[in-house]
Amino acid sequence: MEVEAVSCECCGLEEECTGEYIGGVRAYFGGRWLCGLCSEAVKYEAGKCAGSDVEEAVRAHMAICRTLKMSGGPAGRVAAGMRQMLRTASLKRTSSSTSSSSPSPRQHRHHRASALSVGI
Ligand SMILES: [Zn+2]
């Protein structure tokens, strides 16, 4: 198997991957190579808002990477920042889903139900 060295168009991280894998990733991201972390972030972005296409998500992610790079540091720092971002995003997703099933709406329904029965 032939292995190629490629550098991420977003954060500049270099990876060695097989040509087949590189081709698949490039096809998915419109000819761009994105490292594993960036592609995860872009897929997350694209999946977050339904209807938004990959191209738009890639551009949004490249902007984020540029900001992270400007805040100083090598690719490792950018990757760390992105990992943090993904973790925060998944935390937010978990907390918002738990808050929707929090006891307060159930209590509210209970109060309404008891008020109704009193009214009758
Ligand atoms: Zn990257």
Backbone and ligand atoms as CSV (ligand in chain L), in Angstrom:
chain,resi,resn,atom,element,x,y,z
A,1,MET,N,N,0.838,-1.205,0.000
A,1,MET,CA,C,0.000,0.000,0.000
A,1,MET,C,C,0.869,1.249,0.000
A,2,GLU,N,N,0.562,2.191,-0.845
A,2,GLU,CA,C,1.349,3.418,-0.862
A,2,GLU,C,C,0.767,4.422,0.128
A,3,VAL,N,N,1.697,5.069,0.804
A,3,VAL,CA,C,1.298,6.036,1.823
A,3,VAL,C,C,1.796,7.413,1.415
A,4,GLU,N,N,0.908,8.392,1.543
A,4,GLU,CA,C,1.264,9.762,1.166
A,4,GLU,C,C,1.212,10.647,2.401
A,5,ALA,N,N,2.079,11.637,2.411
A,5,ALA,CA,C,2.027,12.629,3.482
A,5,ALA,C,C,1.167,13.792,3.002
A,6,VAL,N,N,0.191,14.120,3.789
A,6,VAL,CA,C,-0.696,15.229,3.438
A,6,VAL,C,C,-0.810,16.170,4.625
A,7,SER,N,N,-0.984,17.447,4.322
A,7,SER,CA,C,-1.179,18.397,5.421
A,7,SER,C,C,-2.570,19.005,5.323
A,8,CYS,N,N,-3.181,19.138,6.472
A,8,CYS,CA,C,-4.557,19.605,6.567
A,8,CYS,C,C,-4.677,21.035,6.049
A,9,GLU,N,N,-5.706,21.282,5.246
A,9,GLU,CA,C,-5.911,22.628,4.701
A,9,GLU,C,C,-6.419,23.592,5.751
A,10,CYS,N,N,-6.917,23.064,6.837
A,10,CYS,CA,C,-7.419,23.926,7.909
A,10,CYS,C,C,-6.323,24.259,8.900
A,11,CYS,N,N,-5.810,23.243,9.572
A,11,CYS,CA,C,-4.890,23.502,10.688
A,11,CYS,C,C,-3.440,23.217,10.334
A,12,GLY,N,N,-3.197,22.607,9.171
A,12,GLY,CA,C,-1.832,22.366,8.747
A,12,GLY,C,C,-1.201,21.105,9.325
A,13,LEU,N,N,-1.966,20.345,10.056
A,13,LEU,CA,C,-1.471,19.112,10.655
A,13,LEU,C,C,-1.094,18.117,9.558
A,14,GLU,N,N,0.099,17.516,9.693
A,14,GLU,CA,C,0.531,16.544,8.687
A,14,GLU,C,C,0.208,15.134,9.125
A,15,GLU,N,N,-0.306,14.366,8.166
A,15,GLU,CA,C,-0.646,12.978,8.441
A,15,GLU,C,C,-0.174,12.131,7.275
A,16,GLU,N,N,0.072,10.871,7.551
A,16,GLU,CA,C,0.422,9.943,6.481
A,16,GLU,C,C,-0.723,8.981,6.303
A,17,CYS,N,N,-1.275,8.985,5.102
A,17,CYS,CA,C,-2.440,8.147,4.846
A,17,CYS,C,C,-2.291,7.454,3.501
A,18,THR,N,N,-3.100,6.429,3.297
A,18,THR,CA,C,-3.069,5.726,2.017
A,18,THR,C,C,-3.777,6.585,0.968
A,19,GLY,N,N,-3.327,6.442,-0.263
A,19,GLY,CA,C,-3.893,7.215,-1.360
A,19,GLY,C,C,-5.392,7.031,-1.487
A,20,GLU,N,N,-5.842,5.839,-1.208
A,20,GLU,CA,C,-7.271,5.535,-1.314
A,20,GLU,C,C,-8.072,6.355,-0.308
A,21,TYR,N,N,-7.552,6.392,0.917
A,21,TYR,CA,C,-8.221,7.132,1.994
A,21,TYR,C,C,-8.224,8.622,1.691
A,22,ILE,N,N,-7.060,9.109,1.207
A,22,ILE,CA,C,-6.942,10.528,0.863
A,22,ILE,C,C,-7.959,10.900,-0.213
A,23,GLY,N,N,-8.067,10.032,-1.214
A,23,GLY,CA,C,-9.011,10.281,-2.302
A,23,GLY,C,C,-10.442,10.384,-1.798
A,24,GLY,N,N,-10.791,9.501,-0.868
A,24,GLY,CA,C,-12.143,9.503,-0.317
A,24,GLY,C,C,-12.444,10.782,0.441
A,25,VAL,N,N,-11.467,11.215,1.246
A,25,VAL,CA,C,-11.648,12.433,2.037
A,25,VAL,C,C,-11.731,13.645,1.117
A,26,ARG,N,N,-10.849,13.665,0.108
A,26,ARG,CA,C,-10.843,14.810,-0.821
A,26,ARG,C,C,-12.163,14.896,-1.575
A,27,ALA,N,N,-12.696,13.749,-1.946
A,27,ALA,CA,C,-13.970,13.743,-2.672
A,27,ALA,C,C,-15.082,14.289,-1.784
A,28,TYR,N,N,-15.019,13.950,-0.522
A,28,TYR,CA,C,-16.069,14.365,0.416
A,28,TYR,C,C,-16.021,15.865,0.672
A,29,PHE,N,N,-14.793,16.408,0.786
A,29,PHE,CA,C,-14.641,17.824,1.142
A,29,PHE,C,C,-14.334,18.705,-0.065
A,30,GLY,N,N,-14.790,18.320,-1.222
A,30,GLY,CA,C,-14.640,19.164,-2.399
A,30,GLY,C,C,-13.208,19.393,-2.817
A,31,GLY,N,N,-12.373,18.331,-2.772
A,31,GLY,CA,C,-11.002,18.424,-3.242
A,31,GLY,C,C,-9.998,18.832,-2.174
A,32,ARG,N,N,-10.488,19.118,-0.969
A,32,ARG,CA,C,-9.572,19.524,0.105
A,32,ARG,C,C,-9.219,18.318,0.962
A,33,TRP,N,N,-8.002,18.366,1.515
A,33,TRP,CA,C,-7.635,17.350,2.499
A,33,TRP,C,C,-7.798,17.943,3.894
A,34,LEU,N,N,-8.530,17.258,4.726
A,34,LEU,CA,C,-8.692,17.682,6.113
A,34,LEU,C,C,-8.237,16.562,7.030
A,35,CYS,N,N,-7.543,16.918,8.098
A,35,CYS,CA,C,-7.090,15.902,9.038
A,35,CYS,C,C,-8.302,15.295,9.755
A,36,GLY,N,N,-8.057,14.228,10.494
A,36,GLY,CA,C,-9.147,13.509,11.149
A,36,GLY,C,C,-9.982,14.402,12.054
A,37,LEU,N,N,-9.283,15.236,12.798
A,37,LEU,CA,C,-9.965,16.100,13.758
A,37,LEU,C,C,-10.828,17.141,13.054
A,38,CYS,N,N,-10.244,17.765,12.023
A,38,CYS,CA,C,-10.975,18.794,11.290
A,38,CYS,C,C,-12.179,18.194,10.581
A,39,SER,N,N,-12.004,16.997,10.004
A,39,SER,CA,C,-13.134,16.407,9.297
A,39,SER,C,C,-14.255,16.058,10.270
A,40,GLU,N,N,-13.889,15.671,11.484
A,40,GLU,CA,C,-14.909,15.411,12.498
A,40,GLU,C,C,-15.674,16.694,12.816
A,41,ALA,N,N,-14.911,17.767,12.985
A,41,ALA,CA,C,-15.513,19.053,13.324
A,41,ALA,C,C,-16.434,19.529,12.202
A,42,VAL,N,N,-15.989,19.344,10.953
A,42,VAL,CA,C,-16.792,19.789,9.817
A,42,VAL,C,C,-18.058,18.945,9.700
A,43,LYS,N,N,-17.919,17.640,9.897
A,43,LYS,CA,C,-19.097,16.767,9.827
A,43,LYS,C,C,-20.085,17.137,10.917
A,44,TYR,N,N,-19.547,17.507,12.079
A,44,TYR,CA,C,-20.410,17.926,13.179
A,44,TYR,C,C,-21.146,19.206,12.808
A,45,GLU,N,N,-20.397,20.166,12.233
A,45,GLU,CA,C,-20.987,21.439,11.823
A,45,GLU,C,C,-22.078,21.220,10.775
A,46,ALA,N,N,-21.751,20.366,9.795
A,46,ALA,CA,C,-22.690,20.127,8.701
A,46,ALA,C,C,-23.934,19.416,9.202
A,47,GLY,N,N,-23.758,18.544,10.189
A,47,GLY,CA,C,-24.896,17.788,10.698
A,47,GLY,C,C,-25.742,18.596,11.665
A,48,LYS,N,N,-25.122,19.631,12.262
A,48,LYS,CA,C,-25.810,20.406,13.292
A,48,LYS,C,C,-27.005,21.146,12.696
A,49,CYS,N,N,-26.754,21.864,11.600
A,49,CYS,CA,C,-27.861,22.569,10.977
A,49,CYS,C,C,-28.241,21.832,9.702
A,50,ALA,N,N,-29.381,21.246,9.706
A,50,ALA,CA,C,-29.844,20.478,8.556
A,50,ALA,C,C,-29.988,21.396,7.353
A,51,GLY,N,N,-29.556,20.916,6.205
A,51,GLY,CA,C,-29.668,21.712,4.994
A,51,GLY,C,C,-28.374,22.421,4.657
A,52,SER,N,N,-27.501,22.641,5.636
A,52,SER,CA,C,-26.231,23.292,5.345
A,52,SER,C,C,-25.305,22.272,4.699
A,53,ASP,N,N,-24.633,22.673,3.637
A,53,ASP,CA,C,-23.819,21.697,2.917
A,53,ASP,C,C,-22.403,21.650,3.469
A,54,VAL,N,N,-21.668,20.637,3.044
A,54,VAL,CA,C,-20.316,20.390,3.526
A,54,VAL,C,C,-19.412,21.572,3.194
A,55,GLU,N,N,-19.571,22.109,1.986
A,55,GLU,CA,C,-18.744,23.227,1.536
A,55,GLU,C,C,-18.808,24.388,2.525
A,56,GLU,N,N,-20.027,24.682,2.962
A,56,GLU,CA,C,-20.222,25.784,3.889
A,56,GLU,C,C,-19.575,25.468,5.232
A,57,ALA,N,N,-19.744,24.235,5.670
A,57,ALA,CA,C,-19.181,23.804,6.956
A,57,ALA,C,C,-17.659,23.846,6.913
A,58,VAL,N,N,-17.065,23.456,5.758
A,58,VAL,CA,C,-15.608,23.495,5.615
A,58,VAL,C,C,-15.129,24.936,5.743
A,59,ARG,N,N,-15.834,25.838,5.080
A,59,ARG,CA,C,-15.417,27.240,5.113
A,59,ARG,C,C,-15.532,27.799,6.532
A,60,ALA,N,N,-16.599,27.445,7.206
A,60,ALA,CA,C,-16.789,27.912,8.582
A,60,ALA,C,C,-15.677,27.368,9.476
A,61,HIS,N,N,-15.337,26.097,9.239
A,61,HIS,CA,C,-14.313,25.484,10.074
A,61,HIS,C,C,-12.935,26.072,9.795
A,62,MET,N,N,-12.668,26.393,8.523
A,62,MET,CA,C,-11.386,27.011,8.178
A,62,MET,C,C,-11.237,28.350,8.871
A,63,ALA,N,N,-12.339,29.074,8.991
A,63,ALA,CA,C,-12.316,30.359,9.684
A,63,ALA,C,C,-11.990,30.155,11.155
A,64,ILE,N,N,-12.570,29.125,11.747
A,64,ILE,CA,C,-12.306,28.821,13.164
A,64,ILE,C,C,-10.833,28.481,13.343
A,65,CYS,N,N,-10.304,27.655,12.436
A,65,CYS,CA,C,-8.906,27.246,12.518
A,65,CYS,C,C,-7.982,28.440,12.407
A,66,ARG,N,N,-8.337,29.365,11.511
A,66,ARG,CA,C,-7.496,30.545,11.334
A,66,ARG,C,C,-7.452,31.344,12.629
A,67,THR,N,N,-8.597,31.466,13.281
A,67,THR,CA,C,-8.645,32.195,14.545
A,67,THR,C,C,-7.794,31.491,15.589
A,68,LEU,N,N,-7.893,30.158,15.635
A,68,LEU,CA,C,-7.114,29.392,16.604
A,68,LEU,C,C,-5.624,29.542,16.323
A,69,LYS,N,N,-5.272,29.561,15.036
A,69,LYS,CA,C,-3.861,29.695,14.668
A,69,LYS,C,C,-3.348,31.073,15.032
A,70,MET,N,N,-4.230,32.084,14.855
A,70,MET,CA,C,-3.818,33.455,15.172
A,70,MET,C,C,-3.615,33.623,16.664
A,71,SER,N,N,-4.401,32.881,17.443
A,71,SER,CA,C,-4.231,32.974,18.899
A,71,SER,C,C,-2.907,32.350,19.323
A,72,GLY,N,N,-2.164,31.883,18.363
A,72,GLY,CA,C,-0.790,31.464,18.606
A,72,GLY,C,C,-0.622,29.983,18.822
A,73,GLY,N,N,0.463,29.454,18.293
A,73,GLY,CA,C,0.766,28.065,18.590
A,73,GLY,C,C,0.782,27.175,17.376
A,74,PRO,N,N,1.482,26.083,17.489
A,74,PRO,CA,C,1.571,25.121,16.404
A,74,PRO,C,C,0.297,24.316,16.233
A,75,ALA,N,N,0.292,23.421,15.258
A,75,ALA,CA,C,-0.900,22.639,14.947
A,75,ALA,C,C,-1.424,21.902,16.166
A,76,GLY,N,N,-0.523,21.510,17.044
A,76,GLY,CA,C,-0.946,20.780,18.238
A,76,GLY,C,C,-1.886,21.591,19.102
A,77,ARG,N,N,-1.573,22.896,19.190
A,77,ARG,CA,C,-2.429,23.776,19.982
A,77,ARG,C,C,-3.798,23.909,19.328
A,78,VAL,N,N,-3.785,23.997,17.997
A,78,VAL,CA,C,-5.042,24.115,17.258
A,78,VAL,C,C,-5.889,22.872,17.497
A,79,ALA,N,N,-5.232,21.711,17.430
A,79,ALA,CA,C,-5.945,20.450,17.645
A,79,ALA,C,C,-6.525,20.399,19.047
A,80,ALA,N,N,-5.758,20.869,20.002
A,80,ALA,CA,C,-6.234,20.868,21.384
A,80,ALA,C,C,-7.444,21.782,21.524
A,81,GLY,N,N,-7.375,22.922,20.878
A,81,GLY,CA,C,-8.483,23.858,20.922
A,81,GLY,C,C,-9.733,23.281,20.294
A,82,MET,N,N,-9.517,22.533,19.217
A,82,MET,CA,C,-10.665,21.940,18.541
A,82,MET,C,C,-11.279,20.814,19.341
A,83,ARG,N,N,-10.407,20.040,19.980
A,83,ARG,CA,C,-10.903,18.961,20.830
A,83,ARG,C,C,-11.777,19.549,21.939
A,84,GLN,N,N,-11.283,20.665,22.477
A,84,GLN,CA,C,-12.013,21.373,23.526
A,84,GLN,C,C,-13.370,21.811,22.996
A,85,MET,N,N,-13.349,22.341,21.771
A,85,MET,CA,C,-14.570,22.849,21.166
A,85,MET,C,C,-15.587,21.726,20.976
A,86,LEU,N,N,-15.093,20.587,20.471
A,86,LEU,CA,C,-15.991,19.459,20.236
A,86,LEU,C,C,-16.539,18.938,21.557
A,87,ARG,N,N,-15.678,18.935,22.582
A,87,ARG,CA,C,-16.125,18.439,23.880
A,87,ARG,C,C,-17.208,19.357,24.431
A,88,THR,N,N,-16.989,20.666,24.320
A,88,THR,CA,C,-17.977,21.624,24.805
A,88,THR,C,C,-19.279,21.456,24.044
A,89,ALA,N,N,-19.155,21.259,22.734
A,89,ALA,CA,C,-20.348,21.112,21.907
A,89,ALA,C,C,-21.138,19.882,22.312
A,90,SER,N,N,-20.440,18.779,22.569
A,90,SER,CA,C,-21.161,17.563,22.921
A,90,SER,C,C,-21.727,17.673,24.332
A,91,LEU,N,N,-21.034,18.428,25.182
A,91,LEU,CA,C,-21.542,18.650,26.537
A,91,LEU,C,C,-22.826,19.453,26.474
A,92,LYS,N,N,-22.800,20.489,25.631
A,92,LYS,CA,C,-23.975,21.337,25.481
A,92,LYS,C,C,-25.160,20.529,24.999
A,93,ARG,N,N,-24.854,19.616,24.041
A,93,ARG,CA,C,-25.915,18.801,23.472
A,93,ARG,C,C,-26.520,17.903,24.551
A,94,THR,N,N,-25.649,17.340,25.404
A,94,THR,CA,C,-26.134,16.432,26.443
A,94,THR,C,C,-26.956,17.199,27.467
A,95,SER,N,N,-26.438,18.364,27.891
A,95,SER,CA,C,-27.122,19.101,28.945
A,95,SER,C,C,-28.459,19.632,28.451
A,96,SER,N,N,-28.542,19.999,27.160
A,96,SER,CA,C,-29.802,20.540,26.661
A,96,SER,C,C,-30.848,19.440,26.551
A,97,SER,N,N,-30.390,18.199,26.267
A,97,SER,CA,C,-31.355,17.108,26.148
A,97,SER,C,C,-31.833,16.681,27.526
A,98,THR,N,N,-30.965,16.832,28.537
A,98,THR,CA,C,-31.393,16.449,29.883
A,98,THR,C,C,-32.292,17.518,30.479
A,99,SER,N,N,-32.022,18.793,30.132
A,99,SER,CA,C,-32.820,19.861,30.703
A,99,SER,C,C,-34.252,19.820,30.162
A,100,SER,N,N,-34.417,19.276,28.930
A,100,SER,CA,C,-35.762,19.196,28.374
A,100,SER,C,C,-36.590,18.142,29.104
A,101,SER,N,N,-35.884,17.159,29.705
A,101,SER,CA,C,-36.611,16.135,30.461
A,101,SER,C,C,-36.439,16.359,31.957
A,102,SER,N,N,-36.170,17.599,32.349
A,102,SER,CA,C,-36.011,17.928,33.758
A,102,SER,C,C,-37.374,17.861,34.454
A,103,PRO,N,N,-37.367,17.761,35.771
A,103,PRO,CA,C,-38.637,17.565,36.486
A,103,PRO,C,C,-39.587,18.748,36.426
A,104,SER,N,N,-39.091,19.962,36.097
A,104,SER,CA,C,-39.976,21.123,36.170
A,104,SER,C,C,-41.207,21.052,35.247
A,105,PRO,N,N,-41.081,20.635,33.970
A,105,PRO,CA,C,-42.309,20.584,33.161
A,105,PRO,C,C,-43.311,19.555,33.675
A,106,ARG,N,N,-42.774,18.463,34.221
A,106,ARG,CA,C,-43.669,17.426,34.750
A,106,ARG,C,C,-44.447,17.980,35.951
A,107,GLN,N,N,-43.713,18.722,36.794
A,107,GLN,CA,C,-44.362,19.320,37.960
A,107,GLN,C,C,-45.457,20.272,37.502
A,108,HIS,N,N,-45.124,21.032,36.466
A,108,HIS,CA,C,-46.055,22.015,35.958
A,108,HIS,C,C,-47.341,21.332,35.482
A,109,ARG,N,N,-47.125,20.216,34.739
A,109,ARG,CA,C,-48.283,19.461,34.247
A,109,ARG,C,C,-49.116,18.949,35.413
A,110,HIS,N,N,-48.397,18.501,36.457
A,110,HIS,CA,C,-49.085,17.944,37.620
A,110,HIS,C,C,-49.972,19.013,38.264
A,111,HIS,N,N,-49.401,20.233,38.367
A,111,HIS,CA,C,-50.173,21.309,38.983
A,111,HIS,C,C,-51.411,21.627,38.163
A,112,ARG,N,N,-51.199,21.643,36.838
A,112,ARG,CA,C,-52.345,21.939,35.957
A,112,ARG,C,C,-53.437,20.898,36.120
A,113,ALA,N,N,-52.983,19.624,36.206
A,113,ALA,CA,C,-53.939,18.523,36.303
A,113,ALA,C,C,-54.733,18.637,37.611
A,114,SER,N,N,-54.025,18.954,38.707
A,114,SER,CA,C,-54.716,19.025,40.000
A,114,SER,C,C,-55.674,20.225,40.018
A,115,ALA,N,N,-55.254,21.331,39.359
A,115,ALA,CA,C,-56.117,22.505,39.303
A,115,ALA,C,C,-57.383,22.179,38.527
A,116,LEU,N,N,-57.220,21.383,37.471
A,116,LEU,CA,C,-58.362,20.993,36.647
A,116,LEU,C,C,-59.349,20.162,37.468
A,117,SER,N,N,-58.793,19.200,38.214
A,117,SER,CA,C,-59.672,18.319,38.978
A,117,SER,C,C,-60.402,19.093,40.073
A,118,VAL,N,N,-59.725,20.117,40.600
A,118,VAL,CA,C,-60.356,20.960,41.624
A,118,VAL,C,C,-61.480,21.767,40.976
A,119,GLY,N,N,-61.204,22.261,39.757
A,119,GLY,CA,C,-62.195,23.058,39.037
A,119,GLY,C,C,-63.461,22.261,38.764
A,120,ILE,N,N,-63.266,20.984,38.442
A,120,ILE,CA,C,-64.423,20.122,38.153
A,120,ILE,C,C,-65.082,19.754,39.482
L,1,ZN,ZN,ZN,-6.850,19.840,10.607
